Amino acid sequence: MSGPLAVAAVNQSRSIARALFAGTLRDRLAGWAGLLSAVGVASQEVAGLRAGLDVATKALVQVPSLRPDYLVEKLLATAFAAAAFLLVLGTLTTAVSMLFLSEELTARLPLPVPHRTLFLRQVLIAIATSSAPTLLIALPAFGVAAAAARRPVIAFAVATLAFLAVVLLAGLFGTVIALLLVQVIPPRRARLLAAFLSAIGLAAALLGFRTARPERLLDPFEALAALRALGESAPAPAGANPVLLAAHAASSALFDRPGALVTSTALFAAALVIVFGASAALAGTHLAVFRKTRESGSDTATPAGRRRPVRSLGRMLVRAEMRTLFRDAATPAQLGSLAAVFVLDLLNVRLLPIADAASRNLLAGLQTGLALFLVSALSLRFAYPSVSSDGRAALVLRTLPLSPARHLAARYAVRGLPAVVIALVLIGASDLVLRPGREVVLTSLAVGVLGGLALPALNLGLGALFPRYGAENAVAVALGPGGLFALVLSTALSLASTVVVSEELRLLVAAALSFELPRAALLPVWTLLALASGALPLIRATRSLSRSDLGAS
């Protein structure tokens, strides 16, 4: 690794260490909360995967004709391919921002550092930012699978190296597409187009998943036929396909076949060489395009149309927040993804076995939790980074006769009220299909209203408590310690709502925990938790924004 890259890596490590051991008490709490939240998510995933692995091991014994190594390799190939596809879409939008809209890159260009080094740095940051959530899910899964192998350490290392090779190649591919886009259209419009392409790609993937009719797996005979189709025939030769090579190497390590470590190491080294070589080859093109976009001026200028007078400060704030929200390049992607998930979910609900009341009750609870989880995901993306998105303008806003409380109220009105509508539409449509009973319908709608109000407030308040004005983009803001903490709290609140709505889930959870969950107390307790989770961060954020030193941010 070259000198400047090594210095950047050391500085980043020191920044993480300062977040955990230095700085103000609030910064340390945020750092530790984010770290513990990530550990908590990984721990829950490990527990669930271990239970599923035990069940699968016992079930596969009943079908002796299956080859577990064939089955695992095909499943890994499918998972790696899906991850690569999503990483290309994710890196596409992030790379446009990192390579052409980054203020940090503009500040670094005059430094005596070769441009190929700066370009490589931006490419690696774009790949790391886009792949961080995927790695948080994949690495614990590799650990669970490796623990069942004969040589766990080698198995985990092989699977990790193989997957990192896929991540690097997919991220590089998305970066190259971003570079080609900006050569044709200006950067900000390219980012919007990239987000649109990501939304179209994700929607197509979801609909393609739907055409595979996953509900067939609910039929034992169909599920057995699918397992036999996967586990009785040998996988296709990998050839030069990096995804298949990675899956083959990881599967070989899990089943203690020779050569797996050599294959994965060679694949990872080849991916690094390709990324470094492509970065060196494309650095000149990037510099030329970057200078061209700067010389052409801002691509966001619009004709000065007729200005409408503003009757009040509140209306002006709401209008400004709405413009900020809809100018975000990720808005169409998120809305398109939400629509695709919504349609896919309703199509699947209509095909589920809901003839008996118990099934309808169970599914109503799960649908409520899914709706609030989607609201929490949108809140993490749009509400949490809203204060950080001010950037350098935060200093200007501080000089205006505008209280932080009023500005937060405007931000919440634009992002919180639509969340309530989304939650009610998702839950209401599911209840209309399921017809679980009057009491369950009323409870689910009440939970939807409360969750739709609380989740955006939770994310907005925590985002204001732990702002990152210098972050490259909204995704980088949400990946900070406060964002991880908000993610865990939002997910926990969404999961808890399923038990509040569904009597069947309440009984199942009570039996699993060997602890009685009083039915009458669940809704009031959940309501208090939801209101406290939304109100307390906003109150603390209002005080923090009034007293914080923006010059030190």
C-alpha positions in Angstrom: 0.0 0.0 0.0 1.3 3.5 -0.9 2.3 6.0 1.7 -0.7 8.4 1.4 -3.1 5.5 1.6 -1.4 4.1 4.6 -1.5 7.5 6.3 -5.2 7.8 5.5 -5.9 4.3 7.0 -4.0 5.2 10.2 -5.8 8.5 10.5 -9.2 6.7 10.1 -8.2 4.2 12.8 -7.3 7.0 15.1 -10.6 8.7 14.4 -12.4 5.5 15.4 -10.3 5.2 18.5 -11.0 8.8 19.5 -14.8 8.2 19.1 -14.5 5.4 21.6 -12.0 6.7 24.1 -11.6 10.4 23.7 -13.8 13.5 23.0 -16.9 14.5 24.9 -18.9 12.1 27.0 -21.7 12.2 24.4 -19.3 11.3 21.6 -17.9 8.4 23.6 -21.5 7.2 24.4 -22.4 7.4 20.7 -19.3 5.4 19.7 -19.9 2.7 22.3 -23.6 2.6 21.6 -22.9 2.1 17.9 -20.3 -0.6 18.6 -22.6 -2.5 21.0 -25.5 -2.2 18.6 -23.5 -3.8 15.8 -22.4 -6.5 18.2 -26.0 -7.0 19.3 -27.2 -7.3 15.7 -24.5 -9.8 14.9 -25.2 -11.8 18.1 -28.9 -12.1 17.3 -28.1 -13.2 13.7 -25.6 -15.8 15.0 -28.3 -17.2 17.4 -30.9 -17.4 14.7 -28.5 -19.0 12.2 -27.3 -21.6 14.7 -30.8 -22.6 15.5 -31.6 -22.8 11.8 -28.4 -24.8 11.1 -29.3 -27.4 13.8 -32.8 -27.8 12.3 -31.4 -28.1 8.8 -28.8 -30.7 9.9 -31.5 -32.9 11.5 -33.8 -32.5 8.5 -31.2 -33.4 5.8 -30.5 -36.7 7.5 -34.0 -37.8 6.5 -33.1 -37.4 2.8 -29.9 -39.5 2.3 -29.9 -38.9 -1.4 -28.9 -35.2 -0.9 -25.3 -34.1 -1.2 -24.8 -31.4 1.4 -21.8 -30.0 -0.4 -23.7 -29.6 -3.6 -26.6 -27.9 -1.8 -24.3 -25.5 0.1 -22.3 -24.5 -2.9 -25.4 -23.7 -4.9 -26.9 -21.7 -2.1 -23.7 -19.8 -1.6 -23.5 -19.1 -5.4 -27.0 -17.7 -5.3 -26.3 -15.6 -2.2 -23.0 -14.3 -3.6 -24.6 -13.4 -7.0 -27.5 -11.6 -5.2 -25.0 -9.7 -3.0 -22.9 -8.7 -6.1 -26.0 -7.4 -7.9 -27.0 -5.3 -4.9 -23.5 -4.0 -4.4 -23.3 -2.9 -8.1 -26.5 -0.9 -7.6 -25.4 0.5 -4.3 -21.9 1.5 -5.4 -23.3 3.1 -8.6 -24.9 6.0 -6.7 -22.3 6.2 -4.0 -19.4 6.4 -6.5 -21.0 9.3 -8.3 -21.0 11.3 -5.0 -17.5 10.1 -3.9 -15.8 10.8 -7.3 -17.4 14.0 -8.4 -19.4 15.6 -5.6 -17.1 15.2 -2.7 -15.9 18.4 -1.1 -13.1 16.4 0.6 -11.7 15.3 -2.8 -11.8 18.9 -4.0 -9.8 19.9 -0.9 -7.2 17.1 -1.4 -6.5 17.7 -5.1 -4.0 20.6 -4.5 -2.0 18.3 -2.2 1.3 16.8 -3.5 -0.4 13.4 -3.8 -0.6 11.5 -7.2 -4.1 11.6 -8.5 -4.1 7.9 -9.1 -3.7 7.5 -5.3 -6.6 9.9 -4.6 -8.8 8.1 -7.1 -8.0 4.8 -5.6 -8.8 6.1 -2.2 -12.2 7.4 -3.3 -13.0 4.1 -5.1 -12.1 2.0 -2.0 -14.2 4.3 0.2 -17.1 4.0 -2.1 -16.9 0.2 -2.1 -16.5 0.1 1.7 -19.4 2.4 2.3 -21.7 0.5 0.0 -20.7 -3.0 1.3 -20.6 -2.2 5.0 -24.2 -3.4 5.7 -23.7 -6.5 3.6 -20.5 -7.4 5.5 -22.2 -6.9 8.8 -24.7 -9.6 7.8 -22.3 -11.9 5.9 -19.4 -12.2 8.3 -21.5 -13.5 11.3 -23.1 -16.0 8.8 -19.6 -17.2 7.8 -18.7 -17.6 11.4 -21.7 -19.8 12.2 -21.0 -22.0 9.1 -17.3 -22.2 9.8 -17.9 -23.3 13.4 -19.5 -26.5 12.0 -16.4 -27.3 9.8 -13.5 -29.4 10.8 -11.1 -26.5 10.6 -13.1 -23.4 11.6 -10.4 -20.8 11.3 -9.4 -21.8 7.8 -13.1 -22.1 6.7 -13.9 -18.6 8.0 -10.8 -17.1 6.3 -11.6 -18.8 3.0 -15.2 -17.7 3.0 -14.3 -14.1 4.0 -11.5 -13.8 1.4 -13.8 -15.2 -1.3 -16.6 -12.9 -0.5 -14.3 -9.9 -0.3 -13.2 -10.7 -3.8 -16.8 -10.6 -5.0 -17.3 -7.3 -3.1 -14.3 -5.7 -4.7 -15.1 -6.7 -8.2 -18.8 -5.7 -7.9 -17.9 -2.4 -6.4 -15.3 -1.7 -9.1 -18.0 -2.5 -11.8 -20.4 0.0 -10.2 -17.7 2.6 -10.0 -16.8 2.2 -13.7 -20.5 2.6 -14.7 -20.6 5.8 -12.5 -17.6 7.1 -14.3 -19.2 6.4 -17.7 -22.4 8.1 -16.7 -20.7 11.3 -15.7 -18.9 11.5 -19.0 -22.4 11.8 -20.6 -24.4 13.9 -18.2 -23.5 16.2 -15.3 -22.7 14.7 -11.9 -25.9 15.6 -10.0 -28.1 14.4 -12.8 -25.9 11.3 -13.1 -26.5 10.7 -9.4 -30.3 11.0 -9.9 -30.1 8.7 -12.9 -28.0 6.2 -11.0 -30.5 6.2 -8.2 -33.3 5.6 -10.7 -31.4 2.7 -12.3 -30.8 1.2 -8.9 -34.6 1.5 -8.1 -35.4 -0.2 -11.5 -32.9 -2.9 -10.9 -34.1 -3.6 -7.4 -37.7 -3.7 -8.4 -36.9 -6.0 -11.3 -35.0 -8.3 -8.9 -37.9 -8.4 -6.5 -40.4 -9.1 -9.2 -38.1 -11.8 -10.6 -38.0 -13.3 -7.1 -41.8 -13.2 -7.1 -42.1 -15.1 -10.5 -40.1 -17.9 -8.9 -43.2 -18.5 -6.7 -41.5 -18.8 -3.3 -44.8 -19.8 -1.8 -44.3 -23.2 -3.2 -41.8 -23.9 -0.4 -44.7 -23.9 2.0 -45.8 -27.2 0.4 -43.7 -30.0 1.8 -43.7 -31.9 -1.5 -42.6 -28.8 -3.4 -40.0 -28.0 -0.9 -38.6 -31.5 -1.0 -38.5 -31.4 -4.8 -36.6 -28.1 -4.7 -34.1 -29.5 -2.3 -33.5 -32.6 -4.4 -33.0 -30.4 -7.5 -30.4 -28.5 -5.7 -28.7 -31.2 -3.7 -28.7 -34.3 -6.0 -26.9 -32.8 -9.0 -23.4 -31.4 -9.1 -22.9 -27.6 -9.5 -22.0 -26.2 -12.8 -18.3 -25.7 -13.5 -17.1 -22.4 -12.2 -14.8 -21.6 -15.1 -13.7 -18.0 -14.9 -16.8 -16.8 -13.1 -15.6 -15.1 -9.9 -18.9 -15.6 -8.1 -18.9 -19.3 -8.8 -15.2 -19.6 -8.0 -15.9 -17.8 -4.6 -18.8 -20.1 -3.8 -16.8 -23.2 -4.7 -13.9 -22.1 -2.6 -16.1 -21.3 0.4 -18.0 -24.6 0.1 -14.7 -26.6 -0.3 -13.4 -25.0 3.0 -16.6 -25.8 4.9 -16.4 -29.5 3.8 -12.6 -29.7 4.3 -11.7 -30.2 0.6 -8.1 -29.4 -0.4 -7.1 -26.3 -2.3 -9.8 -24.0 -0.9 -7.4 -21.6 0.9 -5.2 -21.3 -2.2 -8.2 -20.6 -4.5 -9.7 -18.0 -2.2 -6.3 -16.3 -1.6 -5.6 -16.2 -5.4 -9.1 -14.9 -6.1 -8.8 -12.1 -3.5 -5.3 -11.2 -4.7 -6.6 -11.1 -8.3 -9.5 -8.9 -7.3 -7.0 -6.5 -5.5 -4.8 -6.4 -8.6 -7.8 -5.7 -10.8 -9.0 -2.9 -8.6 -5.6 -1.3 -8.3 -4.8 -1.7 -12.0 -8.2 -0.3 -13.1 -7.8 2.6 -10.7 -4.4 3.5 -12.1 -5.8 3.2 -15.7 -8.9 5.3 -15.1 -7.3 8.0 -12.9 -6.5 10.2 -15.8 -9.9 9.9 -17.3 -11.5 10.7 -13.9 -9.3 13.8 -13.5 -10.2 15.1 -17.0 -13.9 14.5 -16.4 -13.7 16.0 -12.9 -12.1 19.2 -14.2 -14.6 19.4 -17.0 -17.5 19.3 -14.7 -16.0 22.0 -12.5 -15.3 24.3 -15.4 -18.8 23.9 -16.8 -20.2 25.3 -13.6 -23.0 24.1 -11.5 -25.5 21.7 -13.2 -28.2 22.5 -10.7 -29.0 26.0 -12.0 -32.5 26.4 -13.0 -34.3 29.3 -14.7 -35.4 31.9 -12.3 -39.1 31.4 -12.5 -41.8 33.3 -10.7 -41.2 33.3 -7.0 -44.2 32.7 -4.8 -44.5 34.8 -1.7 -44.2 33.0 1.6 -46.9 33.9 4.2 -45.1 32.6 7.2 -41.8 31.3 8.4 -43.3 27.9 9.1 -44.5 27.4 5.6 -41.2 28.5 4.2 -39.4 25.9 6.4 -41.8 23.2 5.3 -41.4 24.1 1.7 -37.6 24.2 1.9 -37.5 20.7 3.6 -39.8 19.3 1.0 -37.6 20.6 -1.8 -34.5 19.2 0.0 -36.2 15.8 0.3 -37.4 15.5 -3.3 -34.1 16.8 -4.7 -32.3 13.9 -2.9 -31.2 11.5 -5.6 -32.1 8.5 -3.4 -35.8 9.5 -3.1 -37.0 7.9 -6.3 -34.9 4.8 -5.5 -36.3 4.4 -2.0 -39.9 5.1 -3.2 -39.5 2.6 -6.1 -38.1 0.0 -3.8 -40.9 0.5 -1.2 -43.5 0.2 -4.0 -41.9 -3.1 -5.2 -41.7 -4.5 -1.7 -45.3 -3.5 -1.0 -46.6 -5.2 -4.2 -44.5 -8.3 -3.6 -45.6 -8.5 0.0 -49.3 -8.3 -0.9 -49.0 -10.8 -3.7 -47.4 -13.3 -1.3 -49.9 -12.6 1.5 -52.8 -13.5 -0.8 -51.2 -16.9 -1.5 -50.4 -17.9 2.1 -52.6 -20.5 3.9 -54.9 -18.2 5.9 -58.0 -20.4 6.1 -57.9 -20.6 10.0 -58.0 -17.8 12.4 -54.7 -18.6 14.1 -52.8 -18.2 10.8 -54.5 -14.9 10.1 -53.7 -13.6 13.5 -50.1 -14.7 13.2 -49.6 -13.1 9.8 -51.3 -9.9 10.9 -48.7 -9.4 13.6 -45.8 -10.2 11.1 -47.3 -7.8 8.5 -47.4 -5.0 11.2 -43.8 -5.6 12.1 -42.8 -5.6 8.4 -44.6 -2.3 7.8 -42.9 -0.6 10.7 -39.6 -2.0 9.7 -40.0 -0.4 6.3 -40.9 2.9 7.9 -37.8 2.6 10.2 -35.6 1.9 7.1 -37.0 5.0 5.3 -36.6 7.0 8.5 -33.0 6.0 8.9 -32.3 7.0 5.3 -34.3 10.3 5.2 -34.9 11.5 8.8 -31.6 10.6 10.5 -29.3 12.5 8.0 -31.5 15.5 7.7 -29.6 17.7 10.1 -26.2 16.5 8.9 -27.2 17.3 5.3 -27.0 21.1 6.2 -23.2 20.7 5.9 -21.5 24.1 5.9 -24.9 25.8 5.8 -25.4 24.8 9.4 -23.2 27.8 10.4 -25.4 30.1 8.3 -28.6 28.7 9.8 -27.2 29.4 13.3 -27.0 33.1 12.5 -30.6 33.4 11.5 -33.4 34.2 14.0 -34.6 30.6 13.8 -34.8 28.3 16.9 -33.5 24.7 16.5 -36.9 23.5 17.9 -38.9 25.1 15.1 -36.6 23.9 12.5 -36.7 20.3 13.9 -40.5 20.6 13.9 -40.5 21.5 10.2 -38.1 18.6 9.4 -40.4 16.2 11.4 -43.5 17.4 9.7 -42.1 16.7 6.2 -40.7 13.3 7.2 -42.9 12.1 10.0 -46.4 12.6 8.6 -45.8 10.7 5.4 -44.4 7.8 7.5 -47.8 7.5 9.3 -49.6 7.4 5.9 -47.2 4.7 4.7 -47.6 2.6 7.8 -51.4 2.8 7.7 -51.5 2.0 4.0 -49.3 -1.1 4.4 -51.0 -2.3 7.5 -54.5 -1.5 6.2 -54.0 -3.3 2.9 -52.6 -6.4 4.8 -55.6 -6.4 7.2 -58.0 -6.1 4.2 -56.5 -9.2 2.7 -56.0 -11.2 5.9 -59.2 -10.2 7.8 -57.8 -11.2 11.2 -60.7 -9.9 13.4 -61.9 -6.5 14.6 -59.7 -6.3 17.7 -56.5 -7.2 15.8 -57.3 -4.7 13.1 -57.8 -1.9 15.6 -54.6 -2.8 17.5 -52.6 -3.0 14.3 -53.8 0.4 13.1 -53.1 2.0 16.4 -49.6 0.5 16.5 -49.1 1.7 12.9 -50.0 5.3 13.9 -47.8 5.3 17.0 -44.9 3.6 15.2 -45.3 6.0 12.2 -45.0 8.9 14.6 -42.3 7.5 16.8 -39.8 6.0 14.3 -39.1 9.2 12.3 -38.8 11.2 15.6 -36.3 8.7 17.0 -34.1 8.8 13.9 -34.4 12.6 13.5 -33.5 13.2 17.1 -30.6 10.8 17.2 -29.3 12.3 13.9 -29.4 15.7 15.4 -27.7 14.5 18.6 -24.8 13.0 16.7 -24.5 15.1 13.5 -21.8 14.5 10.9 -21.7 17.7 8.9 -18.6 16.6 7.1 -19.9 13.3 5.8 -19.8 12.6 2.1 -23.4 11.6 1.7 -26.5 10.5 3.6 -25.4 6.8 3.6 -22.1 7.7 5.3 -24.1 9.7 7.9 -26.4 6.7 8.7 -23.4 4.4 9.0 -22.0 6.3 11.9 -22.3 5.1 15.5 -25.5 7.0 16.1 -27.0 5.5 13.0 -26.2 2.0 14.1 -27.8 2.7 17.5 -30.9 4.2 15.8 -31.1 1.1 13.5 -31.1 -1.3 16.5 -33.7 0.7 18.5 -36.0 1.1 15.4 -35.7 -2.6 14.6 -36.4 -3.6 18.2 -39.5 -1.4 18.3 -40.7 -2.9 15.0 -40.2 -6.5 16.2 -41.9 -5.8 19.5 -45.0 -4.6 17.7 -45.6 -8.1 16.2 -46.1 -9.5 19.7 -48.5 -6.6 20.6 -50.7 -7.3 17.6 -50.7 -11.1 17.4 -52.0 -13.3 20.2 -50.4 -16.3 18.6 -46.9 -14.7 18.5 -47.4 -13.6 22.2 -48.0 -17.2 23.2 -45.0 -18.4 21.1 -42.6 -15.8 22.6 -43.9 -16.4 26.1 -43.3 -20.2 25.7 -39.8 -19.6 24.3 -38.9 -17.3 27.1 -40.7 -19.3 29.8 -42.1 -15.9 31.0 -45.7 -14.8 31.0 -46.5 -11.8 28.8 -49.8 -10.2 30.1 -52.0 -9.4 27.1 -53.6 -6.3 28.6 -50.3 -4.7 29.4 -48.5 -5.1 26.1 -50.2 -2.3 24.1 -49.8 0.3 26.9 -46.2 -0.7 27.6 -45.3 -0.6 23.9 -47.1 2.8 23.5 -45.0 4.3 26.3 -41.8 2.9 24.9 -42.7 4.2 21.4 -43.5 7.7 22.7 -40.4 7.9 24.9 -38.2 6.6 22.0 -39.5 9.4 19.8 -39.8 12.3 22.3 -36.7 12.0 24.3 -34.2 12.2 21.4 -36.0 15.2 20.0 -36.0 17.0 23.3 -32.3 16.3 23.8 -31.5 17.2 20.2 -33.2 20.6 20.6 -31.0 21.4 23.6 -27.9 20.1 22.0 -28.3 22.1 18.8 -28.8 25.3 20.8 -25.6 24.8 22.8 -23.2 22.9 20.4 -20.2 24.5 18.9 -20.5 24.0 15.2 -17.0 25.2 14.6 -15.7 22.1 16.2 -18.0 19.7 14.2 
